[in-house]
Amino acid sequence: MNEYQEKSKEYDLFKATGNYNTVAFVEKVLGLVGEAGETADKIKKILRDKDGVINGEDKLEIVKELGDVLWYVASIARYLGVSLENVANLNLEKLEGRKKRNLLHGEGDNR
């Protein structure tokens, strides 16, 4: 994951500065939301128009959108000075803690 994150910065039109009140950082956050929305929209149309049946072309298009989501996540983490591997590991630790406490369902980040 860290190799991907390092390679992905080649495609960033901006440079990380450590200042989060910049066009560069905000563009990454808005890009993440936009790409997640595009992913959801593709799935919505499959549910609406194809009775939820995903063919090979649909799957490829969704995977492409997920790649864009991944790029923005990797970029935001890099701007924050955090490795993508660290993000992934912290997420797994959080989920494992919830599982042990039988709190996978529910609301709130700190359950």
N, C-alpha and C positions, 0 to 999 in steps of 0.2 A: 504494500500500500504506500509505503514511503517513497519507493521508486516511482510509482505513478504520480504521486504528489510533486516530486521534484521535476519530473519530465513535464507535467501539466503546466508548470509556470511559464514555459516557453510560449504559451498561447495567450498569456495575459497581456492585454494592451496597456495595463498600468503597472506600477511598481508598488509593492507593499512598503509603507512608510512607518507603520506603528501608530499612526494617527487614524482613529476610526471615524472621524468626522470628515471623511474625504469622499470625493466622487468614486474613487477606486474601490473603497470598502463597501459603500452603499450600493454600488453597481453590482457587486458580488451577491449581496443579500437579495436585492431585487431580482437578479438573474436566477437565483435558486428558487425563489417563489414562482417565477415565470415558468421555469422548466418543470417544476413539480406540477404546476397547473396544466402544462401541455401533456404531461404523462397522464394525469387524471382525466383530461379531456379525451384522450385517445381511448382510454378504458370505458369512459362514459358512452362514447359513440358505439363501442362494441356491444355494450349492454343494451343500448337503445336500438341500434340498427341491425345487430347480428345475433340477438338473443343470447349474448354472452359467449358466443363461440369465437375463440381466437385462432386465426389461421397463422401460417408461417410468416406471411408478410406483416400481419398485425403485431406478432411477437417481435419481429425485427424492429419495427418502428417504436415499440414500447422500450425495447432494450436501448435503442439509440437515445431516446429521451432520458432513460436512467443514466446513461453515460454522461449526458449534459448535467444532470443533477449531481452526479459524482464529481464532475469537474468543479462545479461551484462549491460543493462541500469541501473538497480538497483545498480550493483557493481561500475560502473563508478561514479554514483552520490554519493555513499558512500565514495569512494576514495576522492571525492571532498568535502566531509563533508556536503552534502546536502541530505535532505530526498527525497525519491521518491515522496511522497505526495507534497512536495514543487515544484518539477519538473513538476508534473502534473498540479498543480494549476497555476504556471507561464505560462505554455503552454496554458491553457484555457483562462487566462487573455489576452495573446497575441492575440489569435484567436478572442476573443470577441472584442478587439480593432480594429482589421482588419475588422471584420464584420461591426462594427459601421461606419467605414470609407469607407465601400464598397471596401475593398482591399484584399478580400480573394484570388482573382486571381492576378497573377503578379509575379514579381521576387524580390529577395532580402529579407533578414531577417527582416529589419527594415522598412517595408513598412507600 
